[in-house]
Structures are given as C-alpha cells and as structure tokens.
Amino acid sequence: MKPPAATFVTGLRCILCNQTYGDGNLHTCPKCGIQGILDVQYDYDAAAAALTSGTLAGRSYNHWRYRELLPLSDEASLPPLHVGWTPVYDVPRLAAAVGIHRLFLKDDGRNPTNSFKDRASSVGVLKAQEFGFKAIACASTGNAASSLAGFAAAVGLRSVIFVPERTPEPKVAQLLIFGATVVRVKGSYESAFDLCREACKKFGWYNRNSGTNPFLVEGKKTAGLEIAEQFGPAVPDWVVVSVGDGCTIGGIGKGLQEMRKLGFIDRIPRLLGVQAEGACPILGSFLSGKDLIPSSASTIADSIAVGTPRNWRRAIHQIKASRGEMIAVADEEIMEAMGMTARLGGVFGEPAGVAGVAGLKRAIARGVVKRDESAVVVITGNGLKDIQSAKRAVGQALEIEPDFHVLEKHLLEHSII
Ligand SMILES: *Cc1c(COP(=O)(O)O)cnc(C)c1O
C-alpha cells in the first residue's frame, strides 16, 4: 500500500510555465518537457508552526530534523546512515591565505559515502520505496553513483549503476562493494545515460537523476537549512558552492530562503557559484542573461565537469535572488586550493570539493568579495575519492634508508629542522 502523501507538500510547480501538479511520481513538467524542472511546494505556514527552534532542540542532529521541509511522509522509515549536520570549522589561517576577514568550511565530505550527494540519494531511495519501486538506477561515474549504491544498500533496495567504459577501477570497486549491479557500457557517458533511461522505463526501475528529479534537490536543500540553523543571525555574508549541474547551489539557495521564511535568519547570504574554466556554461548564461549554451567539459574537477547542465535555470534564479555572483577558476587554482585547504584548514577535499576555496580567493582578488566580509565554503567531497589529483597537487615523500644520520641529513636539506 502506498503511504499517505507527505504532510507539508502541496504540489510540484514547473519553474518554466508555473503550472502546478499534485504530489506524485513526476520528473519534469509534462507540458514543457526536459526544460520544465519541477519545484516542490510546501505549506510554509503549517511548516513554520511545526518547525521551531523548540521542536528542533529535541531532534537528532542529521538532515531528517527538517522533515517538515522534506517531501517525506511521517511513516517513511529513514535509512540508518548518518547524513547531514556536517561540521562547520572556523579556519583563520586559511582565511588569511585567501585574504578574507572570517572564513568557515562546512565539511560535506563527512557524509556516509563521503560527498554532498548523500543528501540527495538519501531522499531518492525513500521516494523509490514510497512509489513502490524495488530497484533504483543511475548513470554516473562519480559521487552520485557511489552515494546511490551506499544508500540503496542501507535500505535494502536493489541498485543498478551504468558507468562508461573508461571509469577508473577504484570507483567501480566502491560501487561493487555496496552490492550494486554495475553495468560497464562500452561507450561514452551519454550512451550509458541513454541506456539507463531506457532500462528504467522497460524494467520499472526508479531513475535517480538529480538534474530532473524534483525530490533529490530537496535533499540537497538541507545544507542550506543547516547553514541557517548552525550560524543563526551570524550567518556569513557569502555561501560559496562549486557548480556543475546546478542542483547543489539551487538547493542550498532554496534552503536559505525557506529558513528566512521560517524566521531562523533575517537576511539571505549572497551565493557565490564557482565553476571550472574548462566547464562553465552556467557562468556564461549568468553573465549574458540568455538561455544556456552547452559547452565542452574539461577540468581536473571531474565532479563539476558538466557541459550540458540540466538545472541551470534554478541555479541562476537562486544566485540572483541572493544578489550573488558567479566566477570560474583554472585547474591550477583548484590544485593550489586542494593543498591550501588541507594544510591551513585541516580538510582534505577532492578538486570539485575545494573549487569554492579557489573561487573565493579569485573573487576577493577581483573585489567581488570584500576583505572585511565573511564566508562559508561548502566542501562538497572528500579528497580520498581522487588521490591521483591530490598527488599532482603536492610534493613527494622523503625516501631514505633506515638510518638516523641519513634522516637528519635529509631533514636539514629540506629545512625541516
Ligand atoms: C555533484 C558535485 C558538485 C556539484 O553539484 P551540482 O548539483 O552538479 O552543481 C560539486 N562537488 C562535488 C564533489 C560533487 O559531487
């Protein structure tokens, strides 16, 4: 039997034509097609009455504490994995290095499969179960895939992951260990994507595609809800987020807006969206004010290497609504940020995870962000996901014979003692 509809969801609204639909298993607007991204609507008066600092005080510190603002029924049995309420660190030495008065890192690499994507996958598996699916699928080489495999395992759902032939072995291993059926498609990412969509239709699997699935973005929103609750009235001037498809920054922006509606913060921090120079079609559209033109996608930050983003409208809408800005950074700046964030902030992020730090540094140099302002950068993925890039960003270990005098000589040579 289908569980009852989520308590506070009133429907789904197309961001293009504004048509609203009832709450149900829809992906995009039936009238507008793939461009018609749907946005989940809530009864905010009812949510505000139920979700107060008083009620929050009695709840567990994970992202389900905002259940009134999530598309879930009360009966949904939540995955056991801890997701969300990731720590915020004050990092004065990194702040000095990027040239800003006050800087915080919110470490989303601390999620169960080590990336921000867990916020979305955790909601995705619940929606799949609510709609009666026995299996969930996606086409991805990266964090969305490992996250889906992990959460499917946690709730006992079958997962089928389509990966392109060239996917690195460590990533395939992470999928297999969670028990996912991994289909290695002899072809490109696009061909894996198409095959996945066809298989979902034919075999009745739920498609986890956060570009078009309206519910997954609601999971991503929780980082915005958390930033508002964790900082309260002291929310920083800027929230810095790396941007690929645009769902993450769009979700965080929505979360911040909702927390202002509910009275947890009284102003919206400005969003700074950071893309890689080799893959920045959303920045192009942000600057031109015109529809997005797909671009090539070539950057060391593979998790934001998106040439044809699906959620660009929502991303730009939220950035503009916050009086925010966008900026692009070169791969060298991302590599530098990897080292800096680890050495001066104690957080090891993957290239897309630290792109925000690089973007903030450039935005300060350009005067877009002022030196006397404050910022929080969301570190979206853990550095152990991609040690090849990390190794390129740093030096070598000292290789020595097991002899104290040799050790002393090397340490002197490298000015360590
Ligand atoms: C997916 C991802 C992003 C960007 O999210 P989008 O919704 O694609 O904009 C940033 N960093 C990491 C580590 C990611 O996995």
PDBQT file of the ligand as one rigid body, heavy atoms in Angstrom, charges set to zero:
ROOT
HETATM    1  C1  LIG A 501      27.943  16.902  -7.780  1.00  0.00    +0.000 C 
HETATM    2  C2  LIG A 501      29.025  17.652  -7.134  1.00  0.00    +0.000 A 
HETATM    3  C3  LIG A 501      29.111  19.061  -7.177  1.00  0.00    +0.000 A 
HETATM    4  C4  LIG A 501      28.174  19.969  -7.928  1.00  0.00    +0.000 C 
HETATM    5  O1  LIG A 501      26.812  19.736  -7.787  1.00  0.00    +0.000 OA
HETATM    6  P1  LIG A 501      25.834  20.099  -8.987  1.00  0.00    +0.000 P 
HETATM    7  O2  LIG A 501      24.492  19.829  -8.474  1.00  0.00    +0.000 OA
HETATM    8  O3  LIG A 501      26.222  19.191 -10.129  1.00  0.00    +0.000 OA
HETATM    9  O4  LIG A 501      26.066  21.523  -9.337  1.00  0.00    +0.000 OA
HETATM   10  C5  LIG A 501      30.157  19.664  -6.512  1.00  0.00    +0.000 A 
HETATM   11  N1  LIG A 501      31.094  18.938  -5.864  1.00  0.00    +0.000 NA
HETATM   12  C6  LIG A 501      31.022  17.593  -5.788  1.00  0.00    +0.000 A 
HETATM   13  C7  LIG A 501      32.090  16.880  -5.026  1.00  0.00    +0.000 C 
HETATM   14  C8  LIG A 501      30.009  16.903  -6.429  1.00  0.00    +0.000 A 
HETATM   15  O5  LIG A 501      29.991  15.564  -6.367  1.00  0.00    +0.000 OA
ENDROOT
TORSDOF 0
